[in-house]
Amino acid sequence: MITLRKSADRGHADHGWLQSHHSFSFADYHDPAHMGVGNLRVINEDHIAPGTGFGTHGHRDMEIVSYVLEGALAHRDSIGPEGGNSGVIRPGDVQRMSAGTGVMHSEFNHEAGRTTHFLQIWILPRQTGIAPGYEQKHFDADSKRGRLRLVASPDGREGSVTIHADASLYAGLFSGGEKLDQPLDPARIAYVHLVRGRLCVNGLVLHGGDGARLDREAHLRLEDGDDAEVLVFDLIP
């Protein structure tokens, strides 16, 4: 069974400096029918105006993945003995922050005249109260072209970042005649989020911002892409 989540049906928050679209209930947007999928709790598509950002704030007991599409996102946190991590997330980077027992962090767009466009993803951890952690890796376009590249997993296999959750995240780029057939475990949930472009998912056409939940499906077929960038989540029910 495939359930479509249209981009236009997502929640929207206009903060002036921040435009955010929520695939699932978040902050002031609450929809009991869309509280997440399996252990995937948040997909926020954010546009941050130049010279603005999220001031220092706290999280706990959540695996947070940042995926930058355009621009750059400056990150600073309280993890570690040397005053925390600081750096910049750019397109192709995947950053994982394990909030665990508690972490403070900030995210800013310091680029003049350029909006930062990124996805903020929250996944429920398999265990609460772990030590906070941070990891960031780059995955170039060639590694995602016409295939699904594993970018986050519970064991860090294939060079992915390690998330402390029973979930895996894949990223792919599809256009023209590129297609993919991949088996799925019908006992789990697959969630497809089309970041941008157009893509046919198991016969269903998705456009940028759309999502598709696959329940009890034994395979995933991606084809007929038009400048498509896609994320595929493997989740527990």
PAVEXRO-340876 format. One record per residue (C-alpha): residue in three letters; y, x, z. Coordinates in steps of 0.1 Angstrom, whole numbers, plus 5000, padded with zeros to 4 digits. Each point is the difference from the previous one (the first is absolute). Last residue first. Layout:
// residues N
+-----+------+------+------+
|   r |   c2 |   c1 |   c3 |
+-----+------+------+------+
| ala |    Y |    X |    Z |
...
+-----+------+------+------+
//
This chain:
// residues 237
+-----+------+------+------+
|   r |   c2 |   c1 |   c3 |
+-----+------+------+------+
| pro | 5002 | 5066 | 5121 |
| ile | 5002 | 5038 | 4999 |
| leu | 5021 | 5015 | 4973 |
| asp | 4999 | 5020 | 4967 |
| phe | 5036 | 5001 | 4988 |
| val | 5010 | 5004 | 4963 |
| leu | 5035 | 5012 | 4991 |
| val | 5013 | 4996 | 4964 |
| glu | 5025 | 5016 | 4977 |
| ala | 5001 | 4983 | 4966 |
| asp | 5020 | 5012 | 4970 |
| asp | 4984 | 4971 | 4981 |
| gly | 4964 | 4997 | 5010 |
| asp | 4974 | 4981 | 4979 |
| glu | 4972 | 5009 | 5025 |
| leu | 4988 | 5002 | 5036 |
| arg | 4965 | 4987 | 5008 |
| leu | 4988 | 4998 | 5036 |
| his | 4964 | 4992 | 5009 |
| ala | 4978 | 4982 | 5024 |
| glu | 5025 | 4974 | 5012 |
| arg | 4994 | 4982 | 5033 |
| asp | 5037 | 4997 | 5006 |
| leu | 5026 | 5016 | 4977 |
| arg | 5037 | 4996 | 5011 |
| ala | 5025 | 5004 | 4973 |
| gly | 5036 | 5012 | 5004 |
| asp | 5031 | 4996 | 4978 |
| gly | 5030 | 5023 | 5004 |
| gly | 5000 | 5011 | 4964 |
| his | 4981 | 4976 | 4978 |
| leu | 4963 | 4990 | 5002 |
| val | 4978 | 4985 | 4973 |
| leu | 4966 | 4987 | 5013 |
| gly | 4969 | 5009 | 4980 |
| asn | 4985 | 5022 | 5027 |
| val | 5035 | 5016 | 5005 |
| cys | 5021 | 5001 | 4969 |
| leu | 5031 | 5022 | 5004 |
| arg | 5037 | 4998 | 4996 |
| gly | 5027 | 5024 | 5011 |
| arg | 5008 | 5008 | 5036 |
| val | 4984 | 5004 | 5035 |
| leu | 4971 | 4977 | 4992 |
| his | 4983 | 4994 | 5034 |
| val | 4962 | 4996 | 4998 |
| tyr | 4982 | 4990 | 5032 |
| ala | 4962 | 5005 | 5002 |
| ile | 4982 | 4983 | 5029 |
| arg | 4966 | 5011 | 5013 |
| ala | 4965 | 4985 | 4999 |
| pro | 5002 | 4998 | 4962 |
| asp | 5001 | 5039 | 4999 |
| leu | 5018 | 5007 | 4967 |
| pro | 4988 | 5018 | 4969 |
| gln | 5026 | 5015 | 4977 |
| asp | 5009 | 4993 | 4964 |
| leu | 5031 | 5017 | 4987 |
| lys | 5022 | 4997 | 4969 |
| glu | 5025 | 5020 | 4981 |
| gly | 5007 | 4985 | 4965 |
| gly | 5038 | 4998 | 5004 |
| ser | 5012 | 5007 | 5036 |
| phe | 4985 | 5006 | 5034 |
| leu | 5011 | 5021 | 5030 |
| gly | 4979 | 5000 | 5031 |
| ala | 5002 | 5002 | 5038 |
| tyr | 4971 | 4996 | 5025 |
| leu | 5001 | 4991 | 5037 |
| ser | 4971 | 4999 | 5024 |
| ala | 4995 | 4980 | 5032 |
| asp | 4981 | 5001 | 5032 |
| ala | 5030 | 5015 | 5018 |
| his | 5011 | 5034 | 5014 |
| ile | 5016 | 5010 | 4967 |
| thr | 4993 | 5035 | 4985 |
| val | 5019 | 5011 | 4970 |
| ser | 4979 | 5004 | 4968 |
| gly | 4986 | 5033 | 4989 |
| glu | 4968 | 4986 | 4986 |
| arg | 4990 | 4988 | 5035 |
| gly | 5026 | 4996 | 5028 |
| asp | 4974 | 4983 | 5022 |
| pro | 5015 | 4966 | 5006 |
| ser | 5016 | 4999 | 4965 |
| ala | 5034 | 5003 | 4983 |
| val | 5009 | 5012 | 4964 |
| leu | 4968 | 4993 | 4981 |
| arg | 5009 | 5001 | 4963 |
| leu | 4992 | 4970 | 4980 |
| arg | 4998 | 5008 | 4963 |
| gly | 5019 | 4998 | 4967 |
| arg | 5026 | 5026 | 5011 |
| lys | 4998 | 5005 | 5038 |
| ser | 4993 | 5037 | 5001 |
| asp | 5024 | 5006 | 4971 |
| ala | 5028 | 4983 | 5019 |
| asp | 5000 | 5026 | 5028 |
| phe | 4987 | 4992 | 5035 |
| his | 5021 | 5017 | 5028 |
| lys | 4990 | 5001 | 5036 |
| gln | 5015 | 4991 | 5034 |
| glu | 4985 | 4998 | 5035 |
| tyr | 5012 | 4989 | 5034 |
| gly | 4983 | 4993 | 5033 |
| pro | 5005 | 4980 | 5033 |
| ala | 4971 | 5004 | 5025 |
| ile | 4977 | 4970 | 5001 |
| gly | 5007 | 4970 | 5022 |
| thr | 4985 | 4973 | 4978 |
| gln | 4968 | 5004 | 4980 |
| arg | 4991 | 4987 | 4965 |
| pro | 5036 | 5002 | 4990 |
| leu | 5018 | 4970 | 4985 |
| ile | 5016 | 5009 | 4966 |
| trp | 5037 | 5000 | 4993 |
| ile | 5015 | 5008 | 4965 |
| gln | 5036 | 5008 | 4992 |
| leu | 5005 | 5001 | 4963 |
| phe | 5030 | 5020 | 4985 |
| his | 5031 | 4997 | 4979 |
| thr | 5029 | 5024 | 5010 |
| thr | 5033 | 4991 | 4983 |
| arg | 5020 | 5027 | 4984 |
| gly | 5037 | 5006 | 5001 |
| ala | 4999 | 5028 | 5026 |
| glu | 4965 | 5009 | 5012 |
| his | 4998 | 4999 | 5038 |
| asn | 4976 | 4970 | 5001 |
| phe | 4989 | 4999 | 5036 |
| glu | 4969 | 4994 | 5022 |
| ser | 4998 | 5003 | 5038 |
| his | 4972 | 5006 | 5025 |
| met | 4989 | 4994 | 5035 |
| val | 4963 | 5000 | 5008 |
| gly | 4977 | 4983 | 5024 |
| thr | 4964 | 5000 | 5014 |
| gly | 4987 | 4999 | 4964 |
| ala | 5027 | 5000 | 4974 |
| ser | 4979 | 5017 | 4973 |
| met | 5023 | 5011 | 4972 |
| arg | 4987 | 5004 | 4966 |
| gln | 5021 | 5012 | 4971 |
| val | 4990 | 4997 | 4963 |
| asp | 5021 | 5020 | 4975 |
| gly | 5000 | 4992 | 4963 |
| pro | 5037 | 4991 | 5000 |
| arg | 5018 | 5018 | 5028 |
| ile | 4997 | 5002 | 5038 |
| val | 5024 | 5024 | 5018 |
| gly | 4994 | 5019 | 5032 |
| ser | 5002 | 5000 | 5037 |
| asn | 4972 | 5002 | 5026 |
| gly | 5005 | 4999 | 5038 |
| gly | 5020 | 5019 | 5026 |
| glu | 4978 | 5031 | 5000 |
| pro | 4973 | 4985 | 5022 |
| gly | 4987 | 4975 | 4976 |
| ile | 5009 | 4965 | 4987 |
| ser | 5035 | 4988 | 5007 |
| asp | 5008 | 4991 | 4964 |
| arg | 5024 | 5007 | 4971 |
| his | 4996 | 4988 | 4964 |
| ala | 5024 | 5003 | 4970 |
| leu | 4990 | 4976 | 4972 |
| ala | 5006 | 5010 | 4964 |
| gly | 5008 | 4982 | 4968 |
| glu | 4975 | 4978 | 4982 |
| leu | 4964 | 4989 | 5007 |
| val | 4994 | 5013 | 5036 |
| tyr | 4968 | 4990 | 5018 |
| ser | 5002 | 4999 | 5038 |
| val | 4969 | 4994 | 5020 |
| ile | 5001 | 4988 | 5037 |
| glu | 4968 | 4998 | 5021 |
| met | 5009 | 4979 | 5030 |
| asp | 4995 | 5003 | 5038 |
| arg | 5036 | 5006 | 5009 |
| his | 5034 | 5000 | 4982 |
| gly | 5036 | 5010 | 5011 |
| his | 5034 | 5001 | 4985 |
| thr | 5025 | 5027 | 4988 |
| gly | 5023 | 4987 | 4974 |
| phe | 4986 | 4984 | 4968 |
| gly | 5020 | 5010 | 4969 |
| thr | 5034 | 5004 | 4984 |
| gly | 5018 | 5026 | 4979 |
| pro | 4989 | 4985 | 4967 |
| ala | 4986 | 4965 | 5002 |
| ile | 4964 | 4995 | 5011 |
| his | 4977 | 4978 | 4978 |
| asp | 4968 | 4990 | 5019 |
| glu | 4967 | 4984 | 4989 |
| asn | 4983 | 4991 | 5032 |
| ile | 4962 | 4998 | 5002 |
| val | 4989 | 4992 | 5035 |
| arg | 4969 | 4991 | 5020 |
| leu | 4970 | 5014 | 4982 |
| asn | 4971 | 4996 | 5024 |
| gly | 4985 | 4971 | 4981 |
| val | 5029 | 4986 | 4979 |
| gly | 5033 | 4994 | 5016 |
| met | 5018 | 4971 | 5018 |
| his | 5005 | 4980 | 4969 |
| ala | 4990 | 4963 | 5006 |
| pro | 5019 | 5000 | 5034 |
| asp | 5032 | 5009 | 4981 |
| his | 5026 | 5018 | 5021 |
| tyr | 5030 | 5019 | 4986 |
| asp | 5023 | 5010 | 5028 |
| ala | 4981 | 5033 | 5007 |
| phe | 4970 | 5001 | 4977 |
| ser | 4975 | 4975 | 4986 |
| phe | 4982 | 5014 | 4970 |
| ser | 5010 | 5011 | 4965 |
| his | 5035 | 5007 | 5013 |
| his | 5028 | 5008 | 4976 |
| ser | 5029 | 5022 | 5014 |
| gln | 5035 | 5006 | 4988 |
| leu | 5017 | 5024 | 5024 |
| trp | 5037 | 5011 | 5001 |
| gly | 5011 | 4963 | 4998 |
| his | 4973 | 4988 | 5024 |
| asp | 4984 | 4976 | 4976 |
| ala | 4965 | 4991 | 5011 |
| his | 4975 | 4984 | 4976 |
| gly | 4966 | 4984 | 5007 |
| arg | 4975 | 5000 | 4972 |
| asp | 4996 | 4971 | 4976 |
| ala | 5018 | 5016 | 4971 |
| ser | 4975 | 5029 | 5000 |
| lys | 4971 | 4976 | 4996 |
| arg | 4970 | 5003 | 5023 |
| leu | 4969 | 4991 | 4980 |
| thr | 4966 | 4992 | 5016 |
| ile | 4969 | 5013 | 4983 |
| met | 4965 | 4987 | 5009 |
+-----+------+------+------+
//
